[in-house]
Amino acid sequence: QVQLVESGGGMVQAGGSLSLSCAASGRTSDIYAMAWFRQTPGKERDTVAAFNWYGGDINYADFVKGRFTISRGDVKGTMSLQMNALKPEDTAVYYCAAATFAARAQGYDVWGQGTQVTVSS
């Protein structure tokens, strides 16, 4: 009932920047929180940043703090991730995710298809 689509991935040299966007469709009123995750095959999935739409602060992982910034969209369910000073270790598939009110106690239950970010040295 909620779908997510992310875009903006690509290839960039170390020190460069990329901006990712995420747009929700369907019953966006069901969304409580949204987040960005990233994962490299064979490694664990990491939370990059997360927030809720009801007064919560944006929380950033230590490894991106000061470099990445979430911007909340004018419409609930839309957001972007500005990534600056990219490092080769930032290379991963980046996922947009949402937690509906029904899944708030369990975690994120809606996921985008993922977009590849590759940072060359």
C-alpha positions in Angstrom: 0.0 0.0 0.0 3.1 2.2 0.2 5.8 2.0 -2.5 9.2 3.7 -2.5 11.4 4.6 -5.5 14.9 6.0 -5.1 17.1 7.6 -7.7 20.3 9.5 -8.1 23.0 6.9 -7.7 26.0 6.8 -9.9 29.8 6.9 -10.0 31.9 9.7 -8.6 35.5 10.2 -7.6 36.6 10.4 -4.0 35.8 13.8 -2.6 32.9 14.3 -4.9 29.2 14.6 -4.2 25.9 12.9 -5.1 22.3 13.5 -4.2 19.8 10.7 -3.8 16.1 11.1 -3.8 13.2 9.0 -2.5 9.5 9.3 -3.3 6.7 7.4 -1.7 3.4 6.6 -3.4 0.2 4.9 -2.3 -1.0 5.5 1.3 1.7 7.9 2.3 -0.4 8.9 5.4 0.5 5.5 6.8 4.2 6.4 7.0 5.6 7.2 10.5 9.4 7.2 9.8 11.8 7.0 6.9 15.5 6.2 6.7 18.4 5.6 4.3 20.3 2.3 4.6 23.3 1.0 2.7 24.7 -2.5 2.0 27.6 -4.1 0.3 27.3 -7.7 -0.7 28.7 -9.9 2.0 28.6 -7.2 4.6 25.9 -6.2 7.1 23.3 -3.6 6.3 24.0 -0.2 7.9 21.6 2.6 8.9 22.8 5.8 7.3 20.2 8.3 8.7 16.7 8.2 9.9 13.8 10.5 11.1 10.1 10.5 11.7 7.5 12.9 10.5 6.1 13.7 13.9 8.7 15.9 15.6 11.7 13.6 15.8 15.2 14.7 15.1 17.2 13.4 12.2 19.7 10.8 13.4 22.9 10.2 11.5 25.4 7.3 11.7 28.8 8.4 13.0 30.5 7.4 9.7 28.5 10.0 7.7 27.9 12.7 10.3 29.1 16.1 8.9 29.2 14.8 5.3 25.6 13.6 4.6 22.4 15.5 5.1 18.8 14.5 4.8 16.3 17.0 3.5 12.6 16.4 4.2 10.4 17.0 1.2 7.4 19.3 1.1 5.2 16.3 0.7 5.2 13.6 3.3 7.0 10.5 2.0 9.6 12.5 0.0 13.2 13.1 1.0 16.6 13.4 -0.3 20.1 12.6 0.9 22.9 15.0 0.0 26.3 13.1 0.1 29.4 15.2 0.2 33.1 14.4 0.6 32.4 10.9 -0.6 35.0 8.2 0.3 35.6 4.8 -1.4 34.2 3.1 1.6 30.9 4.8 0.9 30.5 2.5 -2.1 27.3 0.5 -1.6 23.7 0.0 -2.7 21.7 2.6 -0.9 18.1 1.9 0.0 15.2 4.2 1.0 13.0 2.7 3.7 9.8 3.6 5.5 8.1 2.4 8.7 4.4 2.5 8.7 2.4 3.1 11.9 1.4 -0.5 12.0 5.1 -1.7 11.9 6.4 1.0 14.3 7.2 -1.6 17.0 9.0 -3.9 14.6 11.0 -1.6 12.3 11.0 -0.6 8.6 8.6 -2.6 6.5 8.7 -0.8 3.1 11.8 -0.7 1.0 12.9 0.8 -2.3 14.7 -1.1 -5.0 18.1 0.3 -4.2 20.5 2.5 -6.1 24.2 1.9 -6.6 26.7 4.4 -5.4 30.3 3.8 -6.5 33.1 6.0 -5.3 36.5 5.6 -7.0 39.8 6.4 -5.4 
